[in-house]
Amino acid sequence: MIVFWRLFLAVTLTDFVFFHKALYQQQQENRVRAMVIRAVSFTVLALLFCHRYLTEGWPFLEEVTLPGWVCILLFAAFHGFTDHYFHLGGKIKYGYTVSFFVKNFVNVLFLVLIAPFKTLYETGNFFAEPWVVFLVGLLLATRVLGWFIFAIEQDAYGRDYPSFDEQWLLALVRAIFFLLMLLPGLRWAVVFVVWMGACLYARKIRLLDIPTWSFFVGAFGAAFIGFLVRLRFYLVG
C-alpha cells in the first residue's frame, strides 16, 4: 500500500492544494487547458513520490502488468478526463455535491486498480508509511473537507468561490482540530474543549463568519480524520 498512499497524496495535492482560484477560473473559461494542467501536475508529483517503483510491474486493472510509469500516465489521462467531463454543477439538483463524490470516487477506484499491493505483503501494514498517512490526513481535514463544504454551499445558495483569506483561515481552524487528536493520552480532550470554545466565541463576534452547519461539519470532520490518523500512530506498530 506504499504506492497507493503516495499516489493518493499526489492526487490530493493536485486537486485540493494546487487547484487555486486562478485555475478554478481558467476551468470555467477553458476546461481543456485546466484538464492538461491538472494531468501534468499529478504526473510530476506521482513520478517524484513513486520514483523507486516506476520500473516495477503494476497490475493495471488486474488484467495486464505494466511498468509503474505507464500506469501513472494512464491514470493522469483518466484524471484529466474526469476533470473535464464529470461536472454536473448547475445541470442537475445537487450537481456540485454529486460531482465531488463521483469524480473523487472513480479516481480513487482507479488508483486501487493500478497500485501494486506487493508492499502490503512485505510490510503487513495497510498504513506502512506514517509520514504519508499524516500528510494525507492533514490534507483531508483541511483542503478536501473545505472543498466538500464549498460544493454543498454552491448547491444550496450558489455562493462565490471563497477568498484566499477565508480558505486558509478555515483550513487553519480545521488543521488545529486535526492536530489536537494526535496529542498523547487524554490531554487532547481538554485542549479540544478549549479550542472549540475559542472558535465558538470567534463565530459570535463574526471573526468566523460562516454558517453553523459548515463550522460543525468542518470541526468534527477534521477531528474524526485526526482520530483515524491517531490510531495509526498509537495503535499500529
Beta strands, then each sheet from edge to edge (+ up, - down):
strand 1: 57-60
strand 2: 64-67
sheet 1: 1+ 2-
end
